Amino acid sequence: MALGFRFAQTLLNLAFARFVGAIFGSYCREFEKKQKQDEKQKQDEKQLGIRFAHELFFSLRSI
């Protein structure tokens, strides 16, 4: 009886660990995806700022 209880408890622990792992894994993937999007947006904004400064410099130089 005690062995059956231990086995059932182990199965419940494994099921719970898989459940928590699935939720946490999904959250981590979404977090990484969002982080990559934010990083790309920052790079795009930086590139746009550099391009703007470059054009401003050349437009002021031609005056």
Phi and psi in radians as a Rosetta constraint file:
Dihedral C 1 N 2 CA 2 C 2 CIRCULARHARMONIC -1.152 0.35
Dihedral N 2 CA 2 C 2 N 3 CIRCULARHARMONIC -0.609 0.35
Dihedral C 2 N 3 CA 3 C 3 CIRCULARHARMONIC -1.169 0.35
Dihedral N 3 CA 3 C 3 N 4 CIRCULARHARMONIC -0.698 0.35
Dihedral C 3 N 4 CA 4 C 4 CIRCULARHARMONIC -1.116 0.35
Dihedral N 4 CA 4 C 4 N 5 CIRCULARHARMONIC -0.697 0.35
Dihedral C 4 N 5 CA 5 C 5 CIRCULARHARMONIC -1.138 0.35
Dihedral N 5 CA 5 C 5 N 6 CIRCULARHARMONIC -0.755 0.35
Dihedral C 5 N 6 CA 6 C 6 CIRCULARHARMONIC -1.092 0.35
Dihedral N 6 CA 6 C 6 N 7 CIRCULARHARMONIC -0.730 0.35
Dihedral C 6 N 7 CA 7 C 7 CIRCULARHARMONIC -1.098 0.35
Dihedral N 7 CA 7 C 7 N 8 CIRCULARHARMONIC -0.784 0.35
Dihedral C 7 N 8 CA 8 C 8 CIRCULARHARMONIC -1.110 0.35
Dihedral N 8 CA 8 C 8 N 9 CIRCULARHARMONIC -0.707 0.35
Dihedral C 8 N 9 CA 9 C 9 CIRCULARHARMONIC -1.124 0.35
Dihedral N 9 CA 9 C 9 N 10 CIRCULARHARMONIC -0.710 0.35
Dihedral C 9 N 10 CA 10 C 10 CIRCULARHARMONIC -1.110 0.35
Dihedral N 10 CA 10 C 10 N 11 CIRCULARHARMONIC -0.758 0.35
Dihedral C 10 N 11 CA 11 C 11 CIRCULARHARMONIC -1.095 0.35
Dihedral N 11 CA 11 C 11 N 12 CIRCULARHARMONIC -0.715 0.35
Dihedral C 11 N 12 CA 12 C 12 CIRCULARHARMONIC -1.115 0.35
Dihedral N 12 CA 12 C 12 N 13 CIRCULARHARMONIC -0.736 0.35
Dihedral C 12 N 13 CA 13 C 13 CIRCULARHARMONIC -1.078 0.35
Dihedral N 13 CA 13 C 13 N 14 CIRCULARHARMONIC -0.743 0.35
Dihedral C 13 N 14 CA 14 C 14 CIRCULARHARMONIC -1.129 0.35
Dihedral N 14 CA 14 C 14 N 15 CIRCULARHARMONIC -0.740 0.35
Dihedral C 14 N 15 CA 15 C 15 CIRCULARHARMONIC -1.107 0.35
Dihedral N 15 CA 15 C 15 N 16 CIRCULARHARMONIC -0.744 0.35
Dihedral C 15 N 16 CA 16 C 16 CIRCULARHARMONIC -1.134 0.35
Dihedral N 16 CA 16 C 16 N 17 CIRCULARHARMONIC -0.733 0.35
Dihedral C 16 N 17 CA 17 C 17 CIRCULARHARMONIC -1.102 0.35
Dihedral N 17 CA 17 C 17 N 18 CIRCULARHARMONIC -0.701 0.35
Dihedral C 17 N 18 CA 18 C 18 CIRCULARHARMONIC -1.140 0.35
Dihedral N 18 CA 18 C 18 N 19 CIRCULARHARMONIC -0.719 0.35
Dihedral C 18 N 19 CA 19 C 19 CIRCULARHARMONIC -1.085 0.35
Dihedral N 19 CA 19 C 19 N 20 CIRCULARHARMONIC -0.868 0.35
Dihedral C 19 N 20 CA 20 C 20 CIRCULARHARMONIC -1.125 0.35
Dihedral N 20 CA 20 C 20 N 21 CIRCULARHARMONIC -0.711 0.35
Dihedral C 20 N 21 CA 21 C 21 CIRCULARHARMONIC -1.080 0.35
Dihedral N 21 CA 21 C 21 N 22 CIRCULARHARMONIC -0.684 0.35
Dihedral C 21 N 22 CA 22 C 22 CIRCULARHARMONIC -1.148 0.35
Dihedral N 22 CA 22 C 22 N 23 CIRCULARHARMONIC -0.762 0.35
Dihedral C 22 N 23 CA 23 C 23 CIRCULARHARMONIC -1.149 0.35
Dihedral N 23 CA 23 C 23 N 24 CIRCULARHARMONIC -0.825 0.35
Dihedral C 23 N 24 CA 24 C 24 CIRCULARHARMONIC -1.139 0.35
Dihedral N 24 CA 24 C 24 N 25 CIRCULARHARMONIC -0.711 0.35
Dihedral C 24 N 25 CA 25 C 25 CIRCULARHARMONIC -1.085 0.35
Dihedral N 25 CA 25 C 25 N 26 CIRCULARHARMONIC -0.722 0.35
Dihedral C 25 N 26 CA 26 C 26 CIRCULARHARMONIC -1.119 0.35
Dihedral N 26 CA 26 C 26 N 27 CIRCULARHARMONIC -0.747 0.35
Dihedral C 26 N 27 CA 27 C 27 CIRCULARHARMONIC -1.104 0.35
Dihedral N 27 CA 27 C 27 N 28 CIRCULARHARMONIC -0.739 0.35
Dihedral C 27 N 28 CA 28 C 28 CIRCULARHARMONIC -1.120 0.35
Dihedral N 28 CA 28 C 28 N 29 CIRCULARHARMONIC -0.736 0.35
Dihedral C 28 N 29 CA 29 C 29 CIRCULARHARMONIC -1.103 0.35
Dihedral N 29 CA 29 C 29 N 30 CIRCULARHARMONIC -0.739 0.35
Dihedral C 29 N 30 CA 30 C 30 CIRCULARHARMONIC -1.130 0.35
Dihedral N 30 CA 30 C 30 N 31 CIRCULARHARMONIC -0.697 0.35
Dihedral C 30 N 31 CA 31 C 31 CIRCULARHARMONIC -1.111 0.35
Dihedral N 31 CA 31 C 31 N 32 CIRCULARHARMONIC -0.792 0.35
Dihedral C 31 N 32 CA 32 C 32 CIRCULARHARMONIC -1.119 0.35
Dihedral N 32 CA 32 C 32 N 33 CIRCULARHARMONIC -0.696 0.35
Dihedral C 32 N 33 CA 33 C 33 CIRCULARHARMONIC -1.092 0.35
Dihedral N 33 CA 33 C 33 N 34 CIRCULARHARMONIC -0.790 0.35
Dihedral C 33 N 34 CA 34 C 34 CIRCULARHARMONIC -1.130 0.35
Dihedral N 34 CA 34 C 34 N 35 CIRCULARHARMONIC -0.705 0.35
Dihedral C 34 N 35 CA 35 C 35 CIRCULARHARMONIC -1.104 0.35
Dihedral N 35 CA 35 C 35 N 36 CIRCULARHARMONIC -0.715 0.35
Dihedral C 35 N 36 CA 36 C 36 CIRCULARHARMONIC -1.151 0.35
Dihedral N 36 CA 36 C 36 N 37 CIRCULARHARMONIC -0.687 0.35
Dihedral C 36 N 37 CA 37 C 37 CIRCULARHARMONIC -1.113 0.35
Dihedral N 37 CA 37 C 37 N 38 CIRCULARHARMONIC -0.759 0.35
Dihedral C 37 N 38 CA 38 C 38 CIRCULARHARMONIC -1.096 0.35
Dihedral N 38 CA 38 C 38 N 39 CIRCULARHARMONIC -0.717 0.35
Dihedral C 38 N 39 CA 39 C 39 CIRCULARHARMONIC -1.126 0.35
Dihedral N 39 CA 39 C 39 N 40 CIRCULARHARMONIC -0.737 0.35
Dihedral C 39 N 40 CA 40 C 40 CIRCULARHARMONIC -1.136 0.35
Dihedral N 40 CA 40 C 40 N 41 CIRCULARHARMONIC -0.698 0.35
Dihedral C 40 N 41 CA 41 C 41 CIRCULARHARMONIC -1.110 0.35
Dihedral N 41 CA 41 C 41 N 42 CIRCULARHARMONIC -0.719 0.35
Dihedral C 41 N 42 CA 42 C 42 CIRCULARHARMONIC -1.103 0.35
Dihedral N 42 CA 42 C 42 N 43 CIRCULARHARMONIC -0.718 0.35
Dihedral C 42 N 43 CA 43 C 43 CIRCULARHARMONIC -1.112 0.35
Dihedral N 43 CA 43 C 43 N 44 CIRCULARHARMONIC -0.735 0.35
Dihedral C 43 N 44 CA 44 C 44 CIRCULARHARMONIC -1.108 0.35
Dihedral N 44 CA 44 C 44 N 45 CIRCULARHARMONIC -0.737 0.35
Dihedral C 44 N 45 CA 45 C 45 CIRCULARHARMONIC -1.131 0.35
Dihedral N 45 CA 45 C 45 N 46 CIRCULARHARMONIC -0.692 0.35
Dihedral C 45 N 46 CA 46 C 46 CIRCULARHARMONIC -1.126 0.35
Dihedral N 46 CA 46 C 46 N 47 CIRCULARHARMONIC -0.786 0.35
Dihedral C 46 N 47 CA 47 C 47 CIRCULARHARMONIC -1.092 0.35
Dihedral N 47 CA 47 C 47 N 48 CIRCULARHARMONIC -0.700 0.35
Dihedral C 47 N 48 CA 48 C 48 CIRCULARHARMONIC -1.128 0.35
Dihedral N 48 CA 48 C 48 N 49 CIRCULARHARMONIC -0.710 0.35
Dihedral C 48 N 49 CA 49 C 49 CIRCULARHARMONIC -1.112 0.35
Dihedral N 49 CA 49 C 49 N 50 CIRCULARHARMONIC -0.718 0.35
Dihedral C 49 N 50 CA 50 C 50 CIRCULARHARMONIC -1.130 0.35
Dihedral N 50 CA 50 C 50 N 51 CIRCULARHARMONIC -0.766 0.35
Dihedral C 50 N 51 CA 51 C 51 CIRCULARHARMONIC -1.094 0.35
Dihedral N 51 CA 51 C 51 N 52 CIRCULARHARMONIC -0.739 0.35
Dihedral C 51 N 52 CA 52 C 52 CIRCULARHARMONIC -1.101 0.35
Dihedral N 52 CA 52 C 52 N 53 CIRCULARHARMONIC -0.794 0.35
Dihedral C 52 N 53 CA 53 C 53 CIRCULARHARMONIC -1.110 0.35
Dihedral N 53 CA 53 C 53 N 54 CIRCULARHARMONIC -0.673 0.35
Dihedral C 53 N 54 CA 54 C 54 CIRCULARHARMONIC -1.106 0.35
Dihedral N 54 CA 54 C 54 N 55 CIRCULARHARMONIC -0.837 0.35
Dihedral C 54 N 55 CA 55 C 55 CIRCULARHARMONIC -1.154 0.35
Dihedral N 55 CA 55 C 55 N 56 CIRCULARHARMONIC -0.669 0.35
Dihedral C 55 N 56 CA 56 C 56 CIRCULARHARMONIC -1.106 0.35
Dihedral N 56 CA 56 C 56 N 57 CIRCULARHARMONIC -0.753 0.35
Dihedral C 56 N 57 CA 57 C 57 CIRCULARHARMONIC -1.044 0.35
Dihedral N 57 CA 57 C 57 N 58 CIRCULARHARMONIC -0.816 0.35
Dihedral C 57 N 58 CA 58 C 58 CIRCULARHARMONIC -1.219 0.35
Dihedral N 58 CA 58 C 58 N 59 CIRCULARHARMONIC -0.567 0.35
Dihedral C 58 N 59 CA 59 C 59 CIRCULARHARMONIC -1.245 0.35
Dihedral N 59 CA 59 C 59 N 60 CIRCULARHARMONIC -0.606 0.35
Dihedral C 59 N 60 CA 60 C 60 CIRCULARHARMONIC -1.284 0.35
Dihedral N 60 CA 60 C 60 N 61 CIRCULARHARMONIC -0.552 0.35
Dihedral C 60 N 61 CA 61 C 61 CIRCULARHARMONIC -1.217 0.35
Dihedral N 61 CA 61 C 61 N 62 CIRCULARHARMONIC -0.531 0.35
Dihedral C 61 N 62 CA 62 C 62 CIRCULARHARMONIC -1.421 0.35
Dihedral N 62 CA 62 C 62 N 63 CIRCULARHARMONIC -0.130 0.35
